Amino acid sequence: MNELTVNWKIAASIYWAYIWRGLALGLACGAVVGVIAGLGMRFLNYKLNGTVFLILCTAIDVVAQVVAIRMALRKGYRGFRILFVATDWTPREPTLAE
């Protein structure tokens, strides 16, 4: 396995993979939540507070962005893939001073 140095081309391709996935997932989730919330409010004759709706959409977008990051990290790129390697880190015993 060859280790690559991170250059601007690699960074840009990872960034772009994340950005377009995050945008697509965020828009799709926002549209679905908007339609469901709109229909629900229409049938229940309930007016949802704008702040509550904004918080709901933000929470859903945060989840969508985490999914987009996961998708971008698992993607096979042209010429490389991202691989996480465990280190030999072992926790140390706490001392009395801590």
N, C-alpha and C positions, 0 to 999 in steps of 0.2 A: 504494500500500500504506500503510495507516494503522498507526501504532505505538500500541499500547495500553500504558497504565500497569498494572503488576501490582497488583491489589487482592486482598483476602481471598477473594473469590468465585472468581477465576481460580486462585489458589494452592490453594484447597480442591478445585477440580475436577481439577487436575493431580495433587494428592496422592491423591485418592480413586481416580483412574484407575490410578495406580501401585499403591496398596495392594491393591485387590481383584484385580488381575492377578497381583501377586506372591504373594498368599495362594493363589489358585487354582492357579497354576503350581507353587508350592512343595509344596502338598498333593498334587497329581497326581503330580509327580515323586517325592515321598517315598513315595507308595503304590506306584508302579511299582517303585521300587528295593527297597522292603520286601518286596514279593511275590516279586520275582526272587531277592533274597538269601535269603529264607526258603525258597523252593523249592529253590534251589541247595544250601543248607546241609542241608536235609532229605534230598535224594537223595545227597549226598556224605558224609552222617553227619559233618559238620564243624560245630563250634560257633564262631561268629564272636565275637570279643572285642567287648564293648560300646563301647569307646573307638574301635576301628577303624570300627565301624558308624556311630558318631556323626560321625567325621571324614568318612566317605564321604557321609553325608546332608548335612552342612554344605557340602561342596564342591559337591554337586549343587544345593543351594538357592542358593548364590551365583550359579551359572550361571542358574538360574531367575529370580533377581532382576534380573540384567543383561538378560535377555530381556524381563522385565516393564517395565523402564525404557525399553528400546527401543520396545516397543509403545506405552507411554504418550506418548513423545515423537512418534511418528509418527501418533497418533490425531488426527482432526479434531474439535475441541471445538465446543460450541454458541457461535458468534459469534467464534471465533478458532482459530488453529492455531499450533503452535510452529514457528518457522523459524530456522535457524541461518544467520547472515550472516558471510561472511569479512571480516576487517578487513584493513587495509593494513599489517600487521605484517611487517617485514622483519628478519631477524636481523642484528645488528651484528657487525662484525669484532672478534675478541678482541684485547685489548691485551697488552703484555708484562707488565703488572702482574697479570694474571689467571693 
